[in-house]
Structure formats: structure tokens, C-alpha cells
Amino acid sequence: MLSTFDIGIDLGTANTLVYSKNKGIAVNEPSVVAIDTVSKNIVAVGTEAKEMIGKTPEKIVAIRPLKDGVIADFDVTTEMLKQILKMASKKIGFAMRKPNVVVCIPSGSTSVERRAIQDAVRNAGAKKITLIEEPVAAAIGAGMPIDEPVANVVVDIGGGNTEVAIISFGGVVAYHSIKIGGDRLDDDIIQHVRKEYNVLIGERTAENVKMEIGFALIDHEEKFMDVRGRDLLTGLPKTIKLSSYEIRAAMKESLLHILEVIRATLEDSPAELSGDIVDRGVIITGGGALMNGMEAWLSSEIFVPVQLAPSPLESVAIGTGKALQYMSKIQVAVK
């Protein structure tokens, strides 16, 4: 049966999610594509491709076509979207002929970046495309009353960037963004291990370290983790023991930059909305929000309550899917 579907796509640096009204999150795949460099064919997309990062023969490369929340490789992104929409139509159980798509974009993206996202989604087979700003989508997905004249503060810590926005009456009142997210924290860990131990570890290992023993800048009981990598002096495999204290120190600078952006946005808040923020607090979403101690650290630094969104990794995707019913109210926010 062919039908036109309304779906929401969260095209993220780390993961791409597809949301449909009937199925909820239909697809949640890493934004990674494995390509055969000789024939230029796509070998794998999503989880399968992510498994290949750093483990492929010379002629196959696993790449991430999105960087810092925007498209870095247009053709590969289009191909990835085609495959992901195919997966979605299998899951949803219908052959989707030209779906209507709501896709989210970083608030600070330029018109060129917006056009690139629109074209990529259209080339992947979409009929009508509506762009919605990421913080607005995250707020809708977190269940905030964005169409009311009250302050909703969203901090979206993604893979490529962190976006902070104050939303009121369907539009963005104040906004700041920084190109620091989960990927930068992984990189901080890689550089630290290289500098301190002369050992090279891969992206996936660094991500596991961050998830296991990565803490925000709070006091905690010290945890340890054994990590394997390549010794840069001998070239042989080596196992080292890392402490959660040193990982916290390695990520400290990037975390402070994120805090700075949150403070800058709160400083730009109109006086009338500041009262709301004290009462209602701040919602954090995105993968970075799941770091150990993130809520406690932020609320101690900005002196307002900080809450984790109900499903931080999926908030933006759920918001894009639900955005259709808000369209008349948030038309202002959609350029």
C-alpha cells in the first residue's frame, strides 16, 4: 500500500533518527557510511558502518558525512538518507512514496547550510520539506509548552555542537551555540591518553571511556577502567589503567566552554522571562546530557534547577515528528 507519510528526521552529527506518528522512533542509526573508494559504492550505513570505524582495509573508508551539525559531504549524506528512509519504510510497514518530512537544523545555520539539508532530503525522496530549528524541536520533544508566553530553556548537547536557546511563544528569544559536543570530549580523551601514556586509542574506545568513567566537574568516587591501544614508542598493543579523575581533568576545558555558552544565553534573557527561568529551570537533552553528574554540576553553577529530558537522545526526533501539529504556532520560528 502506498501512502504519503509525515515523518520527522533528526539529522545529527552522531546519530540520525526517523520518527513517525504511528511507530514513534522507527530508525535510530549512527550517522556513519562505509564507502568502497575504488567503485565509490556504499558498503554499509549506520550501526554496521560504525562497527567498521578504524577497522577497515585500505579501499574501504568509514566516514561521518555530517560535521558540527551541518553537512560536510553532500553526496554521501544523500545516499545515507536514502538508505535510512528505506529502513524506515520497512519498519513502518508501508511503502513510503514521497513522504512529507520535517527536518531539524541548527539555529545558527547559514542559508547555504539550510539549502544543503533541504536538497539532500529532497534528493533522498521527500515530497514536502519543512525545516525546524533544533532547540525548538528538542523543547517540543521534551514536552515543554513552547506555544505559551513562558520561558523554556533548552540545552542540547549533541555530537558536533551544543545549542542553548530560550524559547517563548513558539519562537527563539535568545540563542547561543558552540561547536563543542560529544565528539570534542572524545577527542580530549584521545589527546590526553596520547600525551600522558604515549598510547594511541581509537574514537570508539574514547567514547566508551567517556560513557563509563567520564564525569562532569563534580566530586565523585574515583572509578578505574582498563583501556587497550597502540604504544607509540614500540608500536605494540598495550593496556593502560585510566582513572575517572584524569578523564574529568582532560574534559574540563570543553565542559567549561559549554557552561560559558549557557551563561551567555541566560544573560541575554529579557528580564520578564528571567523570573520564569528561576521557577521552571533548564531542560538538558542530547547525548552529552547523559554524562555522569551533568545535571548536578550545571545546577550548582547556574543556580537554577536543571532537569534531564525524558528521553535525551530522542527528544529532537520526537519533536520534529510532533512539530506538524504546532506548525501554525511556530511558523515564526521556521525560516
C-alpha positions, 0 to 999 in steps of 0.5 A: 500500500502506498501512502504519503507519510509525515515523518520527522528526521533528526539529522545529527552529527552522531546519530540520525533518527526517523520518527513517525506518528504511528511507530514513534522512533522507527530508525535510530542509526549512527550517522556513519557510511562505509564507502568502497573508494575504488567503485565509490559504492556504499558498503554499509550505513549506520550501526554496521558502518560504525562497527567498521570505524578504524577497522577497515582495509585500505579501499574501504573508508568509514566516514561521518558525512555530517560535521558540527551539525551541518553537512560536510559531504553532500553526496554521501549524506544523500545516499545515507538518507536514502538508505535510512528512509528505506529502513524506515519504510520497512519498519513502518510497514508501508511503502513510503512514496514521497513522504512529507518530512520535517527536518531539524537544523541548527539555529545558527545555520547559514542559508547555504547550510539550510539549502544543503539539508533541504536538497539532500532530503529532497534528493533522498525522496521527500515530497514536502520539506519543512525545516525546524530549528533544533532547540525548538524541536528538542523543547517540543520533544521534551514536552515543554509548552513552547506555544505559551508566553513562558520561558523554556530553556533548552540545552542540547548537547549533541555530537558536533555542537551544543545549542542553548536557546530560550524559547517563548511563544513558539519562537527563539528569544535568545540563542547561543551555540558552540561547536563543542559536543560529544565528539570534542570530549572524545577527542580530549580523551584521545589527546590526553591518553596520547600525551600522558601514556604515549598510547594511541586509542581509537574514537570508539574506545574514547567514547566508551571511556567517556560513557563509563568513567567520564564525569562532569566537574563534580566530586565523585568516587574515583572509578578505574577502567582498563583501556587497550591501544597502540604504544607509540614508542614500540608500536605494540598493543598495550593496556593502560589503567585510566582513572575517572579523575584524569578523564574529568581533568582532560574534559574540563576545558570543553565542559567549561566552554559549554557552561560559558555558552549557557551563561551567555544565553541566560544573560541575554534573557529579557528580564520578564522571562528571567523570573520564569527561568528561576521557577521552571529551570533548564531542560538538558537533552542530547547525548552529552546530557547523559554524562555522569553528574551533568545535571548536578554540576550545571545546577550548582553553577547556574543556580537554577534547577536543571532537569534531564529530558525524558528521553535525551537522545530522542527528544529532537526526533520526537519533536520534529515528528510532533512539530506538524501539529504546532506548525501554525504556532511556530511558523515564526520560528521556521525560516 
